[in-house]
């Protein structure tokens, strides 16, 4: 499964999720869906904008974890 680490990057940048949503150009509701890992998909354009605003690489935001790891939790 893919884990979204937007909250980690927001903390590192000392930025609020609402500020990120405004700068990326998506609604706070949609950014919250992404941040909480509930999104089914993300546009490459949106990922590009998030990386630009947070000054990071896509790998700083997206992390793959084996589904077996989730079952152990």
VONU-515752 format. One record per residue (C-alpha): residue number from 1; residue in three letters; x, y, z. Coordinates in Angstrom, 1 decimal, always signed. Layout:
<recs>
<NUM 'ala' <X Y Z>>,
...
</recs>
This chain:
<recs>
<1 'unk' <+0.0 +0.0 +0.0>>,
<2 'unk' <+1.1 +3.6 -0.5>>,
<3 'unk' <+1.4 +5.8 +2.6>>,
<4 'unk' <+1.1 +9.6 +2.2>>,
<5 'unk' <+3.4 +11.5 +4.4>>,
<6 'unk' <+2.2 +15.1 +3.8>>,
<7 'unk' <+1.8 +15.6 +7.5>>,
<8 'unk' <+5.4 +14.8 +8.1>>,
<9 'unk' <+6.5 +17.3 +5.5>>,
<10 'unk' <+4.1 +19.9 +6.8>>,
<11 'unk' <+5.7 +19.6 +10.3>>,
<12 'unk' <+9.2 +19.8 +8.9>>,
<13 'unk' <+8.2 +23.0 +7.0>>,
<14 'unk' <+6.2 +24.4 +9.9>>,
<15 'unk' <+3.3 +24.9 +7.6>>,
<16 'unk' <-0.5 +24.4 +8.1>>,
<17 'unk' <-2.5 +22.1 +5.9>>,
<18 'unk' <-4.8 +25.0 +4.9>>,
<19 'unk' <-1.8 +27.1 +3.7>>,
<20 'unk' <-0.6 +24.1 +1.6>>,
<21 'unk' <-4.1 +23.7 +0.1>>,
<22 'unk' <-4.3 +27.4 -0.8>>,
<23 'unk' <-0.8 +27.4 -2.4>>,
<24 'unk' <-1.4 +24.2 -4.3>>,
<25 'unk' <-4.9 +25.3 -5.5>>,
<26 'unk' <-7.1 +22.6 -4.1>>,
<27 'unk' <-9.8 +22.7 -1.5>>,
<28 'unk' <-8.9 +22.1 +2.2>>,
<29 'unk' <-11.3 +19.1 +2.1>>,
<30 'unk' <-9.4 +17.5 -0.8>>,
<31 'unk' <-6.0 +18.2 +0.8>>,
<32 'unk' <-7.3 +16.6 +4.1>>,
<33 'unk' <-8.4 +13.5 +2.1>>,
<34 'unk' <-4.8 +13.3 +0.7>>,
<35 'unk' <-3.1 +14.0 +4.0>>,
<36 'unk' <-5.2 +11.3 +5.8>>,
<37 'unk' <-4.4 +8.7 +3.2>>,
<38 'unk' <-8.1 +8.3 +2.1>>,
<39 'unk' <-7.5 +9.3 -1.5>>,
<40 'unk' <-7.9 +6.7 -4.2>>,
<41 'unk' <-5.7 +8.6 -6.6>>,
<42 'unk' <-3.6 +11.8 -7.0>>,
<43 'unk' <-3.0 +13.7 -10.1>>,
<44 'unk' <+0.7 +14.1 -11.1>>,
<45 'unk' <+0.0 +17.8 -11.6>>,
<46 'unk' <-1.2 +18.0 -7.9>>,
<47 'unk' <+1.8 +16.0 -6.7>>,
<48 'unk' <+4.1 +18.4 -8.7>>,
<49 'unk' <+2.5 +21.4 -7.0>>,
<50 'unk' <+2.8 +19.9 -3.6>>,
<51 'unk' <+6.4 +19.1 -4.1>>,
<52 'unk' <+7.1 +22.6 -5.4>>,
<53 'unk' <+5.4 +24.3 -2.4>>,
<54 'unk' <+7.1 +22.0 +0.1>>,
<55 'unk' <+10.4 +22.0 -1.8>>,
<56 'unk' <+10.7 +18.2 -1.7>>,
<57 'unk' <+10.8 +15.1 -3.8>>,
<58 'unk' <+7.7 +12.8 -4.5>>,
<59 'unk' <+9.5 +10.1 -2.4>>,
<60 'unk' <+9.4 +12.4 +0.6>>,
<61 'unk' <+5.6 +12.3 +0.4>>,
<62 'unk' <+4.9 +8.9 -1.0>>,
<63 'unk' <+6.0 +5.7 +0.7>>,
<64 'unk' <+5.3 +2.1 -0.2>>,
<65 'unk' <+4.6 -0.4 +2.6>>,
<66 'unk' <+4.0 -4.1 +2.3>>,
<67 'unk' <+0.4 -4.9 +3.1>>,
<68 'unk' <+1.7 -7.6 +5.5>>,
<69 'unk' <+3.2 -4.7 +7.6>>,
<70 'unk' <-0.3 -3.3 +8.0>>,
<71 'unk' <-1.8 -6.6 +9.2>>,
<72 'unk' <+0.9 -6.8 +11.9>>,
<73 'unk' <-0.2 -3.5 +13.4>>,
</recs>
